[in-house]
Amino acid sequence: MLGFLAGVLQALGYGLYIRQVLRHEIVPNAATWLMFAYGTGLLGVLEFSRGAGWELLVLPTICAGSSIVVAAICLKRGTLRWPKEWQDRSAFLADVVLTVLYVGAWVLVLLGNLSKEERGYADLAFLICSNLTTITSFSPLIRGAERKESSLPWVVWTYAYTVLGVATFVQHGPWTELMIYPVLNALLHGRVAWLGQNRPH
């Protein structure tokens, strides 16, 4: 139930955000949203492979799909292009490398060259690294949040990730790698919500 509630809050946040984007009330950072669209999908697959149930995957699934919508809006407006800053490029390339390594691990399992236990260790390493790329994905957005972001959707998303964290805690306990995703995202979304309060209206 908590995982479903987190997904509903996530969808509500995206509804508010996309509405504001379409009304030109906020200017989404194209580089960040491209990385969200790509990276969240990968992270969902990695969490699934580490034993996350469907109720814990509702939020990342909604996030991945809705991020694609925001990225598509940026593409339509001509703002979606290769990032200029090295931090943004590094984050995107890190996601690409993780995907290649993850697919490579699956191929090795299918060919019988990597045991399921070894693939489990590889999944854990990729999951941790994929979560860490979230920090760099947020960096371009955070740099411009005071000028371009509205606080309300980010507040809703902060609550969504907090609820997901509670759901993960209830299902798997506090010392699981699955806690990295909700805790890290609650902190990052909360940071943007705080910065967005200072945006000139």
GIRASUL-V166422 format. One record per backbone hydrogen bond with DSSP energy under -0.5 kcal/mol. NH is the residue of the N-H (numbers start at 1). CO is the residue of the C=O. E is the energy in kcal/mol with one decimal. If there is no record, write none. Layout:
# GIRASUL-V166422
nh=NH co=CO e=E
nh=NH co=CO e=E
This chain:
# GIRASUL-V166422
nh=5 co=1 e=-2.4
nh=6 co=2 e=-2.5
nh=7 co=3 e=-1.8
nh=8 co=4 e=-2.2
nh=9 co=5 e=-2.5
nh=10 co=6 e=-2.2
nh=11 co=7 e=-2.4
nh=12 co=8 e=-2.4
nh=13 co=9 e=-2.6
nh=14 co=10 e=-2.2
nh=15 co=11 e=-2.4
nh=16 co=12 e=-2.3
nh=17 co=13 e=-2.5
nh=18 co=14 e=-3.0
nh=19 co=15 e=-1.8
nh=20 co=16 e=-2.0
nh=21 co=17 e=-2.4
nh=22 co=18 e=-2.8
nh=23 co=19 e=-1.5
nh=24 co=21 e=-1.7
nh=25 co=20 e=-2.9
nh=26 co=20 e=-0.9
nh=27 co=148 e=-1.3
nh=28 co=26 e=-0.6
nh=30 co=28 e=-0.8
nh=33 co=29 e=-2.2
nh=34 co=30 e=-2.1
nh=35 co=31 e=-2.0
nh=36 co=32 e=-2.5
nh=37 co=33 e=-2.4
nh=38 co=34 e=-1.9
nh=39 co=35 e=-3.5
nh=40 co=36 e=-2.3
nh=41 co=37 e=-0.6
nh=42 co=38 e=-1.5
nh=43 co=39 e=-2.5
nh=44 co=40 e=-2.3
nh=45 co=41 e=-1.8
nh=46 co=42 e=-2.3
nh=47 co=43 e=-2.7
nh=48 co=44 e=-2.3
nh=49 co=45 e=-2.1
nh=50 co=46 e=-0.9
nh=50 co=47 e=-0.5
nh=51 co=48 e=-1.6
nh=52 co=47 e=-2.3
nh=56 co=53 e=-1.1
nh=57 co=53 e=-0.7
nh=57 co=54 e=-0.9
nh=58 co=54 e=-0.8
nh=61 co=57 e=-1.9
nh=62 co=58 e=-2.4
nh=63 co=59 e=-2.8
nh=64 co=60 e=-2.6
nh=65 co=61 e=-2.3
nh=66 co=62 e=-2.7
nh=67 co=63 e=-2.4
nh=68 co=64 e=-1.5
nh=69 co=65 e=-1.3
nh=70 co=66 e=-2.2
nh=71 co=67 e=-2.8
nh=72 co=68 e=-2.4
nh=73 co=69 e=-2.0
nh=74 co=70 e=-2.1
nh=75 co=71 e=-2.3
nh=76 co=72 e=-2.6
nh=77 co=73 e=-1.9
nh=78 co=74 e=-0.5
nh=78 co=75 e=-1.0
nh=79 co=74 e=-2.5
nh=80 co=74 e=-1.0
nh=81 co=79 e=-1.0
nh=89 co=85 e=-1.9
nh=90 co=86 e=-2.5
nh=91 co=87 e=-2.0
nh=92 co=88 e=-2.0
nh=93 co=89 e=-2.6
nh=94 co=90 e=-2.2
nh=95 co=91 e=-1.8
nh=96 co=92 e=-1.9
nh=97 co=93 e=-2.6
nh=98 co=94 e=-2.4
nh=99 co=95 e=-2.1
nh=100 co=96 e=-2.3
nh=101 co=97 e=-2.6
nh=102 co=98 e=-2.6
nh=103 co=99 e=-2.8
nh=104 co=100 e=-2.4
nh=105 co=101 e=-2.2
nh=106 co=102 e=-2.0
nh=107 co=103 e=-2.4
nh=108 co=104 e=-2.3
nh=109 co=105 e=-1.9
nh=110 co=106 e=-2.6
nh=111 co=107 e=-2.2
nh=112 co=109 e=-1.1
nh=113 co=108 e=-2.8
nh=114 co=108 e=-1.1
nh=119 co=115 e=-2.4
nh=120 co=116 e=-1.9
nh=121 co=117 e=-1.7
nh=122 co=118 e=-2.0
nh=123 co=119 e=-2.9
nh=124 co=120 e=-2.0
nh=125 co=121 e=-2.2
nh=126 co=122 e=-2.6
nh=127 co=123 e=-2.7
nh=128 co=124 e=-2.2
nh=129 co=125 e=-2.4
nh=130 co=126 e=-3.0
nh=131 co=127 e=-2.1
nh=132 co=128 e=-2.0
nh=133 co=129 e=-1.7
nh=134 co=130 e=-0.5
nh=134 co=131 e=-1.0
nh=135 co=132 e=-1.1
nh=136 co=132 e=-0.8
nh=137 co=133 e=-2.3
nh=138 co=134 e=-1.7
nh=139 co=135 e=-0.8
nh=140 co=136 e=-0.6
nh=142 co=138 e=-3.0
nh=143 co=139 e=-1.9
nh=144 co=140 e=-0.9
nh=144 co=141 e=-0.6
nh=145 co=141 e=-0.6
nh=145 co=142 e=-0.8
nh=147 co=144 e=-1.2
nh=148 co=144 e=-2.4
nh=149 co=145 e=-1.8
nh=151 co=196 e=-0.5
nh=154 co=150 e=-0.6
nh=155 co=151 e=-1.9
nh=156 co=152 e=-2.1
nh=157 co=153 e=-2.5
nh=158 co=154 e=-2.0
nh=159 co=155 e=-2.0
nh=160 co=156 e=-2.2
nh=161 co=157 e=-2.5
nh=162 co=158 e=-1.8
nh=163 co=159 e=-2.6
nh=164 co=160 e=-2.2
nh=165 co=161 e=-2.2
nh=166 co=162 e=-1.9
nh=167 co=163 e=-2.5
nh=168 co=164 e=-2.7
nh=169 co=165 e=-2.4
nh=170 co=166 e=-2.5
nh=171 co=167 e=-2.1
nh=172 co=168 e=-3.1
nh=173 co=168 e=-0.5
nh=173 co=169 e=-2.0
nh=176 co=174 e=-0.7
nh=179 co=176 e=-1.9
nh=180 co=177 e=-1.2
nh=182 co=178 e=-0.7
nh=183 co=179 e=-2.0
nh=184 co=180 e=-2.6
nh=185 co=181 e=-2.1
nh=186 co=182 e=-2.3
nh=187 co=183 e=-2.0
nh=188 co=184 e=-2.3
nh=189 co=185 e=-2.8
nh=190 co=186 e=-2.0
nh=191 co=187 e=-1.9
nh=192 co=188 e=-1.9
nh=193 co=189 e=-2.4
nh=194 co=190 e=-2.2
nh=195 co=191 e=-2.3
nh=196 co=192 e=-2.8
nh=197 co=193 e=-0.7
nh=197 co=194 e=-0.8
nh=198 co=195 e=-1.5
nh=199 co=196 e=-1.4
